[in-house]
Amino acid sequence: MDILFLYWEEKMNMNYGYQNEYDFVELFNGKYFDELDNNSRKFVKELFGEIIDNSEPLKSWKNKMNQKADIFIKYKNYIKSVSLKCGKSNSIYHEQIHEFKRYLEKLQIP
């Protein structure tokens, strides 16, 4: 019960971007594939491909570290990292190229 209370308290003081991340976690965490809406099913199918079925629930959690991924979604022994972006105006996200190269290398992308 304390964990849920702390989670609620934390949500009360966040900006929209952080709230969006927690909403995504709630959307997937503990849900079976068949319980998801059509758009969420398409998204999960894109992440996990043909291994996704209704045999186990998804698990999802917020990344507490300062990394690219905002949330993680797990199915069976597969964990996918997801970076979420939201906003009201047109903007360009930029970062140092060496950080992006390190990120790609970590994913084993040449």
C-alpha positions as CSV (number, residue, x, y, z in Angstrom):
1,M,0.0,0.0,0.0
2,D,2.9,2.4,0.7
3,I,4.2,2.0,-2.8
4,L,0.9,3.0,-4.4
5,F,0.6,6.0,-2.1
6,L,4.1,7.2,-3.0
7,Y,3.4,6.7,-6.6
8,W,0.3,8.8,-6.4
9,E,2.1,11.5,-4.5
10,E,4.8,11.6,-7.1
11,K,2.3,11.9,-9.9
12,M,0.7,15.0,-8.3
13,N,3.8,17.1,-8.8
14,M,4.8,16.2,-12.3
15,N,4.6,18.1,-15.6
16,Y,2.7,16.6,-18.5
17,G,5.6,14.7,-20.0
18,Y,6.2,12.8,-16.8
19,Q,2.5,12.2,-16.4
20,N,2.4,10.8,-19.9
21,E,5.2,8.3,-19.0
22,Y,3.2,7.0,-16.0
23,D,0.1,6.8,-18.1
24,F,1.9,4.6,-20.6
25,V,3.2,2.4,-17.7
26,E,-0.4,2.0,-16.4
27,L,-1.7,1.3,-19.9
28,F,0.5,-1.9,-20.3
29,N,1.5,-3.1,-16.8
30,G,-0.2,-6.3,-15.8
31,K,-2.3,-6.4,-19.0
32,Y,-2.7,-9.4,-21.3
33,F,-2.4,-8.7,-25.0
34,D,-6.2,-9.3,-25.6
35,E,-7.0,-6.7,-22.9
36,L,-5.3,-3.9,-24.9
37,D,-7.0,-1.5,-27.3
38,N,-6.3,-1.9,-31.0
39,N,-3.6,0.9,-31.1
40,S,-1.8,-0.6,-28.1
41,R,-1.9,-4.0,-29.7
42,K,-0.3,-2.7,-32.8
43,F,2.4,-1.0,-30.8
44,V,3.1,-4.1,-28.7
45,K,3.1,-6.2,-31.9
46,E,5.7,-3.8,-33.4
47,L,7.9,-4.1,-30.3
48,F,7.7,-7.9,-29.8
49,G,6.8,-9.3,-33.2
50,E,5.4,-12.8,-33.4
51,I,6.3,-13.9,-29.9
52,I,3.5,-11.9,-28.4
53,D,0.4,-13.8,-27.5
54,N,-2.0,-14.0,-24.5
55,S,-0.1,-16.5,-22.4
56,E,1.5,-14.0,-20.0
57,P,0.7,-10.4,-18.9
58,L,3.0,-7.5,-19.9
59,K,5.0,-5.8,-17.3
60,S,5.9,-2.1,-17.6
61,W,7.8,0.3,-15.4
62,K,9.2,3.8,-15.4
63,N,13.0,4.2,-15.9
64,K,14.3,6.0,-12.8
65,M,17.7,6.5,-14.3
66,N,18.8,9.4,-16.5
67,Q,18.8,7.4,-19.8
68,K,17.2,7.6,-23.2
69,A,14.5,5.1,-22.4
70,D,11.6,6.6,-20.4
71,I,9.8,3.3,-19.8
72,F,10.4,-0.4,-20.2
73,I,7.9,-3.0,-21.4
74,K,8.6,-6.7,-20.6
75,Y,7.0,-9.8,-22.1
76,K,8.3,-13.2,-21.1
77,N,12.1,-12.7,-21.0
78,Y,12.2,-9.9,-23.5
79,I,12.5,-6.3,-22.4
80,K,12.0,-3.3,-24.7
81,S,12.9,0.2,-23.9
82,V,10.7,3.0,-25.1
83,S,11.4,6.7,-25.3
84,L,8.3,9.0,-25.2
85,K,8.1,12.5,-26.6
86,C,5.2,14.9,-26.3
87,G,4.5,18.6,-26.6
88,K,2.3,21.3,-28.0
89,S,4.6,23.1,-30.4
90,N,7.0,22.2,-33.2
91,S,10.4,21.5,-31.8
92,I,13.6,19.7,-32.6
93,Y,15.2,17.4,-30.1
94,H,19.0,17.4,-30.3
95,E,21.8,15.8,-28.3
96,Q,25.5,15.4,-28.5
97,I,26.5,13.1,-31.4
98,H,28.9,11.0,-29.2
99,E,26.0,10.2,-26.8
100,F,23.9,9.0,-29.7
101,K,26.8,6.9,-31.0
102,R,27.3,5.3,-27.6
103,Y,23.6,4.5,-27.5
104,L,23.7,2.8,-30.9
105,E,26.8,0.9,-29.9
106,K,25.0,-0.3,-26.7
107,L,22.2,-1.6,-28.9
108,Q,24.9,-3.3,-31.1
109,I,24.0,-1.2,-34.1
110,P,27.1,-0.4,-36.2
